[in-house]
Structure formats: C-alpha cells, structure tokens
Amino acid sequence: MFALSFGTIAPTFASQIVVTFEDIGPSTNYQIPEGYGGISGWESTGQWSDYYGSSHSPALGDHFFHGWGGELSFDSAPVIFEGTYYNFWGSDREISYSLYYQGQLVYNEALNPTSQPFDPYWLASGYSGLVDKIYFYGTSDGIVIDNLTYTTAPVPLPGAALLFGSILAGFSLNASRRKVG
C-alpha cells in the first residue's frame, strides 16, 4: 500500500520565465501577440520596438516593449513577479506600477522620475507574494519594458491528496484487520 502511495508523489517545480522580445520582429507590424511570454494585454498597452540608435546594455538584446501603461495579465497565474528592466520618459503624471492578485491590490510602488537612470534599469518587484496582474501607470511619452521576469508558482498536485488518502486508507485497512484477528 505504501509503495503505491509513494508512486503517486509527483514533483512540482516552479519555472522562471524571462520575456525578452528577441524573437518578435517587424514582420508582426510591431504588435506583440496576446499570450506572448505567457502574458496577455500587450496589444492594448503598447508595441514591440528596437533599441536602434539608443544606448542600452548589450545583455538586453536589441528589442523591447514600448507602451504607455496598462494592464498585463499572467496566463499561468498565479506567478511571482520578480522584476523587469524598465524606464520611462516624462513626468506629466504619477508613474508607478501595481501588482494584483484575485482582484485585490497587493503591492504598489511610485517611481521617481528624478532618480532613475537614462538607460533601462532593473526594477525589482519589491513583493514576493503571488500575483496575476500588473498595471503600469506611465507617462504620455511612454515606458520601456524588457526582460520581464516571473516565476510560475508551484501548484499542489492531485498526487498529494491521493498520497494522503492512500495513507488514511492504509491505516483504516490495518485497523480493521486488527479487529478481525
């Protein structure tokens, strides 16, 4: 019985996803398809672009997302949002980002336009809990997102429930044998 129970254990691993935009080209008419990188909302928030003529770290590659703010939803939610290379231009309104889980705001951070570098910089999440949406509040001049990084959250597998049930059944069976004998 226990051998059967242990056979039901299946490992659950989280996997890190880095959305680089390097495999999208101008042939897409600069649109990023919905679901790209496991995220929806690209089409309504901005477009694919390249670093042509602008300074940036070579580690970022040649392409990025340029948008004006909006909501991005993780298709494999919940996830842990680790961060993204980020930048924005202008300061005509509040610049921030918010993280949501199941419709509830779980984290918000305002960004200071006077303290950010000129090039895209690593914007760490600041929150280590589960999220299913990010909302970027940008400026009229736009935001840059590159190498957006998140980790899929491990989901409890039915194997764990089956293991627990098998152990209980084993104890129950063993108890009934003791009463008979």
DRENPA-3360 file (N, C-alpha, C; in nm, 2 decimals, always signed):
BEGIN
1 = MFALSFGT = +0.08/-0.12/+0.00/+0.00/+0.00/+0.00/+0.09/+0.13/+0.00 ~ +0.19/+0.12/+0.09/+0.28/+0.24/+0.09/+0.36/+0.26/-0.04 ~ +0.40/+0.15/-0.10/+0.47/+0.16/-0.23/+0.38/+0.23/-0.33 ~ +0.25/+0.19/-0.33/+0.16/+0.26/-0.42/+0.14/+0.41/-0.39 ~ +0.14/+0.44/-0.26/+0.13/+0.58/-0.22/+0.24/+0.66/-0.26 ~ +0.36/+0.61/-0.25/+0.48/+0.69/-0.28/+0.49/+0.70/-0.43 ~ +0.43/+0.61/-0.51/+0.43/+0.62/-0.65/+0.35/+0.74/-0.70 ~ +0.26/+0.79/-0.62/+0.18/+0.90/-0.66/+0.24/+1.03/-0.64;
9 = IAPTFASQ = +0.36/+1.04/-0.57/+0.42/+1.16/-0.55/+0.48/+1.21/-0.68 ~ +0.44/+1.33/-0.72/+0.50/+1.39/-0.84/+0.56/+1.53/-0.81 ~ +0.68/+1.55/-0.85/+0.74/+1.68/-0.81/+0.68/+1.79/-0.88 ~ +0.67/+1.90/-0.80/+0.61/+2.03/-0.86/+0.72/+2.13/-0.85 ~ +0.76/+2.18/-0.97/+0.87/+2.28/-0.98/+0.82/+2.41/-1.03 ~ +0.87/+2.51/-0.98/+0.84/+2.64/-1.03/+0.94/+2.67/-1.15 ~ +0.90/+2.74/-1.25/+1.00/+2.77/-1.36/+1.00/+2.92/-1.38 ~ +1.12/+2.97/-1.40/+1.14/+3.11/-1.42/+1.13/+3.14/-1.57;
17 = IVVTFEDI = +1.05/+3.24/-1.60/+1.03/+3.29/-1.74/+1.08/+3.43/-1.76 ~ +1.16/+3.45/-1.86/+1.22/+3.58/-1.89/+1.16/+3.62/-2.03 ~ +1.08/+3.72/-2.04/+1.02/+3.77/-2.16/+1.12/+3.87/-2.22 ~ +1.19/+3.83/-2.33/+1.29/+3.91/-2.39/+1.26/+4.00/-2.51 ~ +1.15/+3.96/-2.58/+1.11/+4.02/-2.71/+1.20/+4.00/-2.82 ~ +1.30/+3.92/-2.81/+1.40/+3.90/-2.91/+1.35/+3.82/-3.03 ~ +1.25/+3.74/-3.01/+1.20/+3.65/-3.12/+1.08/+3.71/-3.19 ~ +1.05/+3.84/-3.17/+0.95/+3.91/-3.24/+1.02/+4.01/-3.34;
25 = GPSTNYQI = +0.97/+4.02/-3.45/+1.03/+4.11/-3.55/+0.93/+4.21/-3.61 ~ +0.98/+4.30/-3.69/+0.89/+4.40/-3.75/+0.78/+4.34/-3.84 ~ +0.80/+4.21/-3.88/+0.70/+4.15/-3.97/+0.57/+4.13/-3.89 ~ +0.56/+4.15/-3.76/+0.44/+4.14/-3.69/+0.37/+4.28/-3.68 ~ +0.42/+4.37/-3.77/+0.36/+4.51/-3.77/+0.38/+4.57/-3.63 ~ +0.48/+4.53/-3.56/+0.52/+4.59/-3.43/+0.43/+4.55/-3.32 ~ +0.33/+4.46/-3.35/+0.24/+4.42/-3.24/+0.29/+4.30/-3.17 ~ +0.27/+4.29/-3.05/+0.31/+4.17/-2.97/+0.18/+4.09/-2.95;
33 = PEGYGGIS = +0.19/+3.96/-3.00/+0.07/+3.88/-2.99/+0.02/+3.85/-2.85 ~ -0.11/+3.84/-2.83/-0.16/+3.81/-2.70/-0.11/+3.67/-2.66 ~ -0.07/+3.66/-2.53/-0.02/+3.53/-2.48/+0.13/+3.52/-2.50 ~ +0.20/+3.62/-2.56/+0.34/+3.61/-2.58/+0.41/+3.61/-2.44 ~ +0.50/+3.52/-2.42/+0.57/+3.51/-2.29/+0.47/+3.46/-2.18 ~ +0.36/+3.41/-2.21/+0.26/+3.37/-2.11/+0.19/+3.49/-2.05 ~ +0.18/+3.60/-2.12/+0.12/+3.72/-2.07/+0.02/+3.78/-2.18 ~ -0.09/+3.83/-2.13/-0.19/+3.89/-2.22/-0.20/+4.04/-2.18;
41 = GWESTGQW = -0.24/+4.12/-2.28/-0.25/+4.26/-2.26/-0.16/+4.34/-2.34 ~ -0.07/+4.28/-2.41/+0.04/+4.35/-2.49/-0.03/+4.45/-2.59 ~ -0.12/+4.39/-2.67/-0.18/+4.47/-2.78/-0.24/+4.60/-2.74 ~ -0.30/+4.60/-2.62/-0.37/+4.72/-2.57/-0.29/+4.82/-2.50 ~ -0.16/+4.78/-2.47/-0.08/+4.87/-2.39/+0.04/+4.92/-2.46 ~ +0.08/+4.87/-2.58/+0.19/+4.92/-2.65/+0.23/+4.83/-2.77 ~ +0.36/+4.83/-2.80/+0.41/+4.76/-2.91/+0.56/+4.72/-2.90 ~ +0.60/+4.63/-2.99/+0.74/+4.59/-3.00/+0.82/+4.71/-3.06;
49 = SDYYGSSH = +0.94/+4.72/-3.01/+1.03/+4.82/-3.07/+1.18/+4.77/-3.06 ~ +1.27/+4.85/-3.11/+1.41/+4.81/-3.10/+1.49/+4.93/-3.05 ~ +1.61/+4.90/-3.00/+1.70/+4.99/-2.94/+1.78/+5.07/-3.04 ~ +1.75/+5.06/-3.17/+1.82/+5.13/-3.27/+1.86/+5.27/-3.24 ~ +1.99/+5.29/-3.23/+2.04/+5.43/-3.21/+2.04/+5.48/-3.06 ~ +1.99/+5.39/-2.97/+1.99/+5.44/-2.83/+2.08/+5.35/-2.75 ~ +2.13/+5.41/-2.64/+2.22/+5.33/-2.56/+2.14/+5.23/-2.47 ~ +2.20/+5.12/-2.45/+2.14/+5.02/-2.36/+2.25/+4.91/-2.34;
57 = SPALGDHF = +2.22/+4.83/-2.24/+2.31/+4.72/-2.21/+2.30/+4.61/-2.32 ~ +2.41/+4.56/-2.37/+2.40/+4.46/-2.47/+2.34/+4.33/-2.42 ~ +2.34/+4.31/-2.29/+2.27/+4.20/-2.23/+2.12/+4.20/-2.25 ~ +2.06/+4.31/-2.28/+1.92/+4.33/-2.30/+1.88/+4.28/-2.44 ~ +1.97/+4.27/-2.53/+1.94/+4.23/-2.67/+1.90/+4.36/-2.75 ~ +1.83/+4.34/-2.86/+1.80/+4.45/-2.95/+1.66/+4.50/-2.94 ~ +1.57/+4.43/-2.87/+1.43/+4.46/-2.88/+1.36/+4.48/-2.74 ~ +1.26/+4.55/-2.74/+1.19/+4.57/-2.61/+1.04/+4.61/-2.64;
65 = FHGWGGEL = +0.97/+4.62/-2.53/+0.83/+4.66/-2.54/+0.82/+4.81/-2.50 ~ +0.75/+4.89/-2.59/+0.73/+5.03/-2.56/+0.58/+5.05/-2.55 ~ +0.54/+5.10/-2.44/+0.40/+5.12/-2.41/+0.37/+5.25/-2.34 ~ +0.25/+5.27/-2.31/+0.20/+5.39/-2.24/+0.14/+5.36/-2.11 ~ +0.14/+5.24/-2.07/+0.08/+5.20/-1.94/-0.04/+5.11/-1.97 ~ -0.08/+5.03/-1.88/-0.19/+4.94/-1.89/-0.17/+4.82/-1.81 ~ -0.27/+4.72/-1.83/-0.27/+4.60/-1.76/-0.21/+4.49/-1.84 ~ -0.13/+4.41/-1.77/-0.07/+4.28/-1.83/-0.12/+4.17/-1.73;
73 = SFDSAPVI = -0.18/+4.07/-1.79/-0.23/+3.95/-1.71/-0.14/+3.83/-1.74 ~ -0.11/+3.76/-1.63/-0.03/+3.63/-1.65/-0.12/+3.52/-1.68 ~ -0.10/+3.45/-1.79/-0.19/+3.35/-1.84/-0.18/+3.22/-1.75 ~ -0.06/+3.20/-1.69/-0.04/+3.09/-1.60/-0.05/+3.13/-1.45 ~ -0.13/+3.23/-1.42/-0.14/+3.28/-1.29/-0.18/+3.17/-1.19 ~ -0.14/+3.18/-1.06/-0.06/+3.29/-1.01/+0.08/+3.27/-1.03 ~ +0.16/+3.38/-1.03/+0.30/+3.38/-1.05/+0.36/+3.47/-0.95 ~ +0.50/+3.46/-0.94/+0.57/+3.56/-0.86/+0.65/+3.65/-0.95;
81 = FEGTYYNF = +0.61/+3.77/-0.95/+0.67/+3.87/-1.04/+0.81/+3.91/-0.98 ~ +0.92/+3.89/-1.05/+1.05/+3.92/-0.99/+1.10/+4.06/-1.03 ~ +1.06/+4.10/-1.15/+1.10/+4.24/-1.19/+1.12/+4.24/-1.34 ~ +1.16/+4.36/-1.38/+1.18/+4.38/-1.53/+1.28/+4.50/-1.55 ~ +1.35/+4.50/-1.66/+1.42/+4.62/-1.70/+1.32/+4.72/-1.74 ~ +1.33/+4.84/-1.69/+1.22/+4.94/-1.71/+1.28/+5.08/-1.72 ~ +1.21/+5.16/-1.79/+1.24/+5.30/-1.79/+1.12/+5.38/-1.84 ~ +1.11/+5.51/-1.82/+1.00/+5.59/-1.87/+1.06/+5.73/-1.90;
89 = WGSDREIS = +0.98/+5.80/-1.98/+1.02/+5.94/-2.01/+0.90/+6.03/-1.97 ~ +0.94/+6.15/-1.93/+0.84/+6.25/-1.89/+0.80/+6.23/-1.75 ~ +0.73/+6.33/-1.70/+0.69/+6.32/-1.56/+0.56/+6.40/-1.55 ~ +0.47/+6.39/-1.65/+0.35/+6.46/-1.65/+0.24/+6.41/-1.56 ~ +0.26/+6.29/-1.50/+0.16/+6.24/-1.41/+0.23/+6.13/-1.32 ~ +0.16/+6.08/-1.23/+0.22/+5.98/-1.14/+0.26/+5.86/-1.22 ~ +0.38/+5.81/-1.19/+0.44/+5.70/-1.26/+0.46/+5.59/-1.15 ~ +0.40/+5.48/-1.17/+0.40/+5.37/-1.07/+0.36/+5.24/-1.14;
97 = YSLYYQGQ = +0.37/+5.14/-1.06/+0.32/+5.01/-1.10/+0.25/+4.94/-0.98 ~ +0.15/+4.86/-1.01/+0.07/+4.80/-0.91/+0.06/+4.65/-0.94 ~ +0.07/+4.57/-0.84/+0.05/+4.42/-0.85/-0.08/+4.38/-0.79 ~ -0.15/+4.29/-0.86/-0.28/+4.24/-0.81/-0.28/+4.09/-0.80 ~ -0.37/+4.04/-0.71/-0.39/+3.90/-0.70/-0.54/+3.88/-0.67 ~ -0.61/+3.81/-0.76/-0.75/+3.78/-0.74/-0.83/+3.91/-0.72 ~ -0.80/+4.01/-0.80/-0.87/+4.14/-0.80/-0.84/+4.23/-0.68 ~ -0.74/+4.19/-0.60/-0.70/+4.28/-0.49/-0.56/+4.34/-0.51;
105 = LVYNEALN = -0.55/+4.46/-0.48/-0.42/+4.53/-0.49/-0.33/+4.47/-0.37 ~ -0.21/+4.41/-0.41/-0.12/+4.35/-0.31/+0.01/+4.43/-0.30 ~ +0.04/+4.52/-0.40/+0.16/+4.60/-0.39/+0.15/+4.71/-0.49 ~ +0.20/+4.83/-0.45/+0.21/+4.94/-0.53/+0.33/+5.02/-0.51 ~ +0.40/+5.07/-0.61/+0.52/+5.15/-0.59/+0.52/+5.26/-0.69 ~ +0.54/+5.38/-0.63/+0.55/+5.50/-0.71/+0.70/+5.51/-0.75 ~ +0.72/+5.56/-0.88/+0.86/+5.57/-0.93/+0.89/+5.72/-0.94 ~ +1.01/+5.75/-0.90/+1.06/+5.89/-0.90/+1.13/+5.92/-1.03;
113 = PTSQPFDP = +1.08/+6.01/-1.11/+1.15/+6.04/-1.24/+1.29/+6.11/-1.22 ~ +1.31/+6.18/-1.11/+1.44/+6.24/-1.09/+1.55/+6.15/-1.05 ~ +1.52/+6.03/-1.00/+1.62/+5.94/-0.96/+1.65/+5.82/-1.05 ~ +1.58/+5.81/-1.16/+1.60/+5.70/-1.25/+1.72/+5.73/-1.35 ~ +1.79/+5.63/-1.39/+1.90/+5.65/-1.49/+1.84/+5.66/-1.63 ~ +1.92/+5.70/-1.72/+1.87/+5.73/-1.86/+1.84/+5.59/-1.93 ~ +1.92/+5.49/-1.91/+1.90/+5.36/-1.97/+1.81/+5.28/-1.89 ~ +1.75/+5.17/-1.95/+1.66/+5.08/-1.88/+1.74/+5.02/-1.76;
121 = YWLASGYS = +1.68/+5.01/-1.65/+1.74/+4.96/-1.53/+1.65/+4.85/-1.47 ~ +1.71/+4.77/-1.38/+1.64/+4.66/-1.32/+1.55/+4.72/-1.22 ~ +1.42/+4.70/-1.23/+1.32/+4.74/-1.14/+1.27/+4.61/-1.07 ~ +1.33/+4.59/-0.95/+1.29/+4.47/-0.87/+1.15/+4.48/-0.83 ~ +1.08/+4.37/-0.82/+0.94/+4.36/-0.78/+0.91/+4.44/-0.65 ~ +0.98/+4.41/-0.55/+0.95/+4.46/-0.42/+0.84/+4.38/-0.34 ~ +0.79/+4.28/-0.41/+0.69/+4.20/-0.35/+0.71/+4.05/-0.38 ~ +0.71/+3.96/-0.29/+0.74/+3.82/-0.32/+0.62/+3.73/-0.31;
129 = GLVDKIYF = +0.50/+3.78/-0.30/+0.38/+3.70/-0.30/+0.33/+3.67/-0.44 ~ +0.22/+3.61/-0.44/+0.15/+3.57/-0.57/+0.08/+3.69/-0.63 ~ +0.09/+3.69/-0.77/+0.02/+3.80/-0.84/-0.04/+3.73/-0.97 ~ -0.14/+3.80/-1.02/-0.20/+3.75/-1.15/-0.21/+3.87/-1.25 ~ -0.18/+3.99/-1.21/-0.18/+4.11/-1.30/-0.09/+4.21/-1.25 ~ -0.03/+4.28/-1.35/+0.05/+4.40/-1.33/-0.02/+4.52/-1.40 ~ -0.02/+4.63/-1.33/-0.07/+4.75/-1.40/+0.04/+4.86/-1.40 ~ +0.08/+4.90/-1.52/+0.18/+5.00/-1.53/+0.11/+5.14/-1.55;
137 = YGTSDGIV = +0.14/+5.24/-1.47/+0.09/+5.37/-1.49/+0.21/+5.45/-1.55 ~ +0.19/+5.48/-1.68/+0.30/+5.55/-1.75/+0.28/+5.70/-1.78 ~ +0.36/+5.75/-1.86/+0.35/+5.89/-1.89/+0.31/+5.90/-2.04 ~ +0.28/+6.02/-2.08/+0.24/+6.04/-2.22/+0.35/+6.01/-2.31 ~ +0.48/+6.01/-2.27/+0.59/+5.98/-2.35/+0.62/+5.83/-2.35 ~ +0.57/+5.75/-2.26/+0.59/+5.61/-2.26/+0.68/+5.55/-2.17 ~ +0.67/+5.41/-2.17/+0.76/+5.33/-2.08/+0.83/+5.22/-2.17 ~ +0.94/+5.17/-2.11/+1.01/+5.06/-2.18/+1.01/+4.95/-2.08;
145 = IDNLTYTT = +0.98/+4.83/-2.13/+0.98/+4.70/-2.05/+1.07/+4.61/-2.13 ~ +1.17/+4.54/-2.06/+1.25/+4.44/-2.13/+1.29/+4.34/-2.02 ~ +1.30/+4.22/-2.07/+1.34/+4.10/-1.99/+1.25/+4.09/-1.86 ~ +1.12/+4.11/-1.88/+1.03/+4.09/-1.77/+1.04/+3.95/-1.72 ~ +1.06/+3.94/-1.59/+1.09/+3.81/-1.53/+0.99/+3.77/-1.42 ~ +0.94/+3.65/-1.44/+0.85/+3.60/-1.33/+0.87/+3.45/-1.32 ~ +0.82/+3.39/-1.21/+0.83/+3.25/-1.18/+0.69/+3.20/-1.16 ~ +0.66/+3.09/-1.23/+0.53/+3.03/-1.22/+0.53/+2.97/-1.08;
153 = APVPLPGA = +0.42/+2.98/-1.01/+0.40/+2.93/-0.87/+0.37/+2.78/-0.88 ~ +0.44/+2.70/-0.80/+0.41/+2.56/-0.79/+0.26/+2.54/-0.75 ~ +0.19/+2.45/-0.82/+0.05/+2.43/-0.79/+0.05/+2.29/-0.72 ~ -0.02/+2.28/-0.61/-0.04/+2.15/-0.55/-0.10/+2.05/-0.64 ~ -0.03/+1.93/-0.65/-0.08/+1.83/-0.75/-0.18/+1.74/-0.68 ~ -0.27/+1.68/-0.76/-0.36/+1.59/-0.70/-0.29/+1.47/-0.64 ~ -0.17/+1.44/-0.68/-0.09/+1.33/-0.62/-0.08/+1.35/-0.47 ~ -0.06/+1.47/-0.42/-0.05/+1.49/-0.27/-0.18/+1.45/-0.20;
161 = ALLFGSIL = -0.29/+1.48/-0.26/-0.42/+1.44/-0.20/-0.43/+1.29/-0.21 ~ -0.39/+1.23/-0.32/-0.40/+1.09/-0.34/-0.31/+1.02/-0.24 ~ -0.19/+1.07/-0.22/-0.10/+1.02/-0.12/-0.16/+1.02/+0.02 ~ -0.22/+1.13/+0.06/-0.28/+1.14/+0.19/-0.39/+1.04/+0.21 ~ -0.48/+1.04/+0.10/-0.59/+0.94/+0.10/-0.55/+0.80/+0.11 ~ -0.44/+0.77/+0.04/-0.39/+0.63/+0.04/-0.33/+0.59/+0.18 ~ -0.27/+0.68/+0.24/-0.22/+0.66/+0.38/-0.33/+0.64/+0.48 ~ -0.43/+0.72/+0.47/-0.55/+0.70/+0.55/-0.62/+0.57/+0.53;
169 = AGFSLNAS = -0.63/+0.53/+0.40/-0.69/+0.40/+0.37/-0.61/+0.29/+0.42 ~ -0.48/+0.30/+0.42/-0.39/+0.20/+0.47/-0.41/+0.18/+0.62 ~ -0.41/+0.30/+0.69/-0.44/+0.29/+0.84/-0.57/+0.23/+0.87 ~ -0.67/+0.27/+0.79/-0.81/+0.21/+0.81/-0.81/+0.06/+0.79 ~ -0.75/+0.02/+0.68/-0.74/-0.12/+0.65/-0.67/-0.20/+0.76 ~ -0.56/-0.15/+0.80/-0.48/-0.21/+0.91/-0.56/-0.22/+1.04 ~ -0.63/-0.11/+1.07/-0.71/-0.11/+1.19/-0.83/-0.22/+1.18 ~ -0.89/-0.23/+1.07/-0.99/-0.33/+1.05/-0.94/-0.47/+1.06;
177 = RRKVG = -0.82/-0.50/+1.02/-0.76/-0.63/+1.03/-0.73/-0.67/+1.17 ~ -0.69/-0.57/+1.25/-0.66/-0.59/+1.39/-0.79/-0.64/+1.47 ~ -0.90/-0.58/+1.43/-1.03/-0.61/+1.50/-1.07/-0.75/+1.46 ~ -1.05/-0.80/+1.34/-1.09/-0.93/+1.29/-1.01/-1.04/+1.36 ~ -0.88/-1.02/+1.37/-0.79/-1.12/+1.41/-0.77/-1.12/+1.56;
% end
